[in-house]
């Protein structure tokens, strides 16, 4: 199933789109992963939101791209439980990388990966830049992807 992608600032999201985004993030990060934390952390205000929808308009994948002085940081990466196993996670990350390269050319991208997904992110060109650490009870590792040469 191919998803339709949009990438926009928070202010460009309609109320229902924002609701769907926050609901999906809560479903995965708070309920499924059992992490009690404040998801709306202030960074959404400066981030671009990458959203993948199916033909019916249902939100099935999302990530946020946060501009920083060191380059963009990709975060809140997820695919809906119903969409897993069909390659949507890879499609989401490939789109996130492409958006970062287009919007912040020549800058490296970074992310904080759940440690068990280190191999997945490595297959997309990310390399570890930290030791494994605990974030909300889940082992994470910081990773970085250098910009691709033209």
C-alpha positions in Angstrom: 0.0 0.0 0.0 1.5 3.3 -1.1 1.0 6.3 1.2 0.5 9.9 0.3 3.0 12.1 2.0 2.7 15.7 3.3 5.2 17.7 5.2 4.2 21.0 6.9 4.5 23.2 9.9 2.1 22.7 12.9 0.1 25.8 11.9 -0.7 24.3 8.6 -2.4 21.3 10.1 -6.2 21.4 10.6 -7.7 20.6 13.9 -8.7 17.1 12.8 -5.2 16.4 11.4 -3.6 17.6 14.6 -6.0 15.4 16.6 -5.2 12.3 14.4 -1.5 13.0 14.8 -1.6 13.3 18.6 -4.0 10.4 18.9 -1.6 8.1 16.9 1.5 9.2 18.8 -0.4 8.6 22.1 -1.5 5.2 20.9 2.0 4.1 20.1 4.3 5.9 22.5 2.1 6.2 25.6 -0.2 3.2 25.4 1.7 0.5 23.4 5.1 1.4 24.7 3.9 2.2 28.2 5.8 5.5 28.4 4.2 8.1 30.6 5.5 11.4 29.3 4.3 14.7 28.0 4.2 14.1 24.2 3.4 17.8 23.3 6.8 18.9 24.5 7.0 22.3 22.8 9.2 21.1 19.9 6.1 20.5 17.7 5.8 24.2 17.4 9.1 24.6 15.5 9.0 21.2 13.7 7.8 20.1 10.3 5.4 17.2 10.5 5.7 14.4 8.0 2.4 12.6 7.6 1.7 9.4 5.6 -1.9 8.7 4.8 -3.6 5.8 3.0 -6.2 6.2 0.2 -9.0 6.7 2.7 -7.1 9.5 4.4 -6.2 7.5 7.5 -2.9 8.6 9.2 -0.6 5.5 9.2 2.9 7.0 9.6 4.4 10.2 10.9 7.6 11.8 12.0 8.7 15.3 13.0 11.7 17.1 11.6 13.2 19.6 14.0 15.7 22.2 12.8 18.7 22.6 15.1 22.0 24.4 14.8 23.7 21.1 14.2 21.2 20.1 11.5 17.8 18.5 11.4 16.7 16.0 14.0 14.2 13.4 13.1 11.9 12.3 15.9 8.6 10.9 16.9 9.0 8.3 14.1 6.2 5.8 14.0 3.9 3.6 11.9 0.4 2.7 13.0 0.1 -0.9 14.3 -2.2 -1.7 11.5 0.4 -0.6 8.9 3.4 -2.5 10.2 5.1 -5.2 8.3 4.4 -3.7 4.9 7.6 -1.5 4.6 6.0 1.7 5.7 8.7 2.4 8.3 11.3 2.3 5.6 9.2 4.4 3.3 8.6 6.9 6.1 12.3 7.2 6.9 13.3 7.5 3.3 10.8 10.3 2.9 12.1 12.0 6.1 15.7 11.8 4.9 14.7 13.3 1.5 12.8 16.1 3.2 15.8 16.9 5.4 18.2 16.9 2.4 15.8 19.2 0.5 15.1 21.6 3.3 18.6 21.6 5.0 21.0 20.8 2.1 24.5 19.9 3.2 23.6 19.3 6.8 23.8 16.0 8.7 20.5 14.5 10.1 20.3 13.1 13.6 17.9 10.9 15.6 17.5 9.2 18.9 16.8 5.6 18.0 15.4 2.9 20.1 18.5 0.7 20.5 16.8 -2.4 19.1 16.2 -0.5 15.8 19.9 0.5 15.4 20.3 -2.0 12.5 17.3 -0.6 10.7 18.6 3.0 10.9 22.1 1.8 10.0 20.6 0.4 6.8 19.5 3.9 6.0 23.0 5.4 6.5 22.8 6.4 10.2 25.8 5.6 12.4 25.9 5.6 16.3 27.3 8.7 17.9 26.6 7.8 21.6 26.5 4.9 24.0 23.1 3.3 24.7 21.1 5.3 27.3 17.7 5.1 29.0 14.9 7.3 27.8 11.6 6.8 29.4 12.5 3.2 30.3 13.5 2.3 26.8 17.2 1.9 25.7 18.0 4.5 23.0 21.1 5.5 21.0 21.9 8.7 19.2 22.6 8.3 15.5 23.7 10.6 12.7 23.6 10.5 8.9 26.0 12.6 7.0 24.6 14.5 4.0 24.9 12.7 0.7 27.3 14.2 -1.9 25.7 15.3 -5.1 
